[in-house]
């Protein structure tokens, strides 16, 4: 197995390990994780509350809210709404905070790749 640093030093292209260790790439990963991890935890807690209530509090989940609509049905539909809201929020966040950095990194890598050919 060859070390990518050695290949890059010989003119073999981009040194991806160096890119991965760069401050700009680390900032990109930090921003991504700072959005993803808290929302993933919050969503999982919300999901497991729904599952646990469905399993251990069926009387509560069966309470009618209006007409034939129950608390459980609203919680279930809330799962879909939450999923779409998180997705839309992530897309907006990525467009605003992640994509500019990713584009800078990609452009830099493309310039480096073109320069090594």
Backbone torsions as a table, in degrees:
resi	resn	phi	psi	omega
1	UNK	NA	133.7	-178.8
2	UNK	-97.2	146.5	176.5
3	UNK	-81.0	129.7	-178.7
4	UNK	-62.4	-30.1	178.8
5	UNK	-63.9	-39.6	179.6
6	UNK	-66.4	-45.3	178.5
7	UNK	-57.9	-41.6	-179.1
8	UNK	-67.3	-39.4	179.9
9	UNK	-64.2	-29.2	177.8
10	UNK	-83.1	2.0	-179.0
11	UNK	89.1	24.0	-176.6
12	UNK	-85.2	7.1	177.7
13	UNK	124.6	-151.3	-174.7
14	UNK	-79.6	138.3	174.7
15	UNK	-90.3	92.8	-173.9
16	UNK	-68.7	-27.5	178.2
17	UNK	-66.5	-42.5	178.1
18	UNK	-63.7	-40.9	178.1
19	UNK	-61.7	-44.7	-179.4
20	UNK	-63.3	-29.7	-179.7
21	UNK	-90.0	-2.3	-177.4
22	UNK	-71.6	150.8	179.5
23	UNK	-59.0	-36.7	-178.0
24	UNK	-67.0	-42.1	178.5
25	UNK	-67.0	-41.5	177.9
26	UNK	-62.2	-38.1	177.2
27	UNK	-63.6	-41.7	178.2
28	UNK	-60.2	-48.2	179.6
29	UNK	-64.5	-38.3	179.6
30	UNK	-63.6	-44.6	178.9
31	UNK	-63.6	-41.7	-179.7
32	UNK	-63.3	-48.4	-178.4
33	UNK	-65.9	-34.1	-179.2
34	UNK	-67.3	-21.2	175.8
35	UNK	-90.8	-46.0	-172.1
36	UNK	-69.7	-49.6	-172.6
37	UNK	-63.1	-48.4	179.0
38	UNK	-62.2	-39.9	179.5
39	UNK	-70.1	-35.8	177.1
40	UNK	-63.5	-43.6	178.4
41	UNK	-63.7	-46.2	179.9
42	UNK	-60.9	-43.3	-179.5
43	UNK	-66.2	-41.6	179.6
44	UNK	-64.0	-39.6	176.2
45	UNK	-61.6	-47.1	179.1
46	UNK	-59.4	-43.2	-179.5
47	UNK	-64.9	-46.9	-178.0
48	UNK	-68.9	-30.6	173.7
49	UNK	-62.0	-44.3	177.5
50	UNK	-59.9	-48.2	-178.8
51	UNK	-64.5	-44.7	-178.5
52	UNK	-66.4	-41.0	176.4
53	UNK	-63.3	-39.0	178.5
54	UNK	-62.9	-36.1	-177.2
55	UNK	-83.0	-40.8	-171.1
56	UNK	-110.4	-6.3	177.7
57	UNK	-135.5	57.3	-176.9
58	UNK	-63.4	-30.0	179.4
59	UNK	-66.7	-40.7	177.8
60	UNK	-64.3	-45.4	-177.9
61	UNK	-67.6	-23.8	-179.1
62	UNK	-88.2	-2.7	-179.7
63	UNK	-64.5	129.0	178.2
64	UNK	-72.4	139.8	176.8
65	UNK	-97.6	-50.8	170.9
66	UNK	-156.2	133.0	-177.7
67	UNK	58.6	-131.0	-179.7
68	UNK	-91.1	5.2	-179.5
69	UNK	-84.4	124.5	-178.0
70	UNK	-107.7	169.4	176.2
71	UNK	-58.9	-43.2	179.8
72	UNK	-60.6	-40.7	178.6
73	UNK	-65.0	-41.9	177.7
74	UNK	-64.4	-41.0	177.0
75	UNK	-63.1	-42.4	179.4
76	UNK	-63.2	-44.7	176.9
77	UNK	-66.6	-32.4	176.7
78	UNK	-61.8	-29.9	176.2
79	UNK	-62.3	-43.8	178.5
80	UNK	-65.9	-44.5	179.9
81	UNK	-61.0	-43.9	179.5
82	UNK	-62.4	-42.4	179.4
83	UNK	-60.2	-46.8	179.3
84	UNK	-66.3	-39.1	179.6
85	UNK	-64.4	-42.7	178.6
86	UNK	-64.0	-42.7	179.7
87	UNK	-62.3	-46.8	179.5
88	UNK	-64.5	-39.2	177.7
89	UNK	-64.2	-41.1	179.4
90	UNK	-66.7	-41.3	179.1
91	UNK	-61.0	-45.0	178.9
92	UNK	-63.2	-43.8	179.3
93	UNK	-63.2	-45.4	-179.3
94	UNK	-63.7	-43.1	179.1
95	UNK	-60.5	-38.2	-175.0
96	UNK	-86.1	-41.8	-169.5
97	UNK	-111.8	-24.6	-175.8
98	UNK	-102.8	-44.4	-174.7
99	UNK	-59.6	-40.3	178.5
100	UNK	-59.8	-41.3	179.0
101	UNK	-68.9	-42.9	179.8
102	UNK	-62.1	-38.6	178.3
103	UNK	-66.4	-40.0	176.2
104	UNK	-59.7	-47.2	-179.9
105	UNK	-63.1	-43.9	179.3
106	UNK	-61.7	-44.9	179.4
107	UNK	-61.2	-42.7	178.9
108	UNK	-62.9	-43.2	178.9
109	UNK	-65.1	-39.5	178.3
110	UNK	-65.1	-40.3	176.6
111	UNK	-63.2	-42.5	178.9
112	UNK	-63.2	-43.2	179.8
113	UNK	-63.3	-43.6	178.8
114	UNK	-64.9	-36.9	-179.6
115	UNK	-69.7	-24.1	-177.3
116	UNK	-89.5	-6.5	-178.8
117	UNK	-87.8	NA	NA
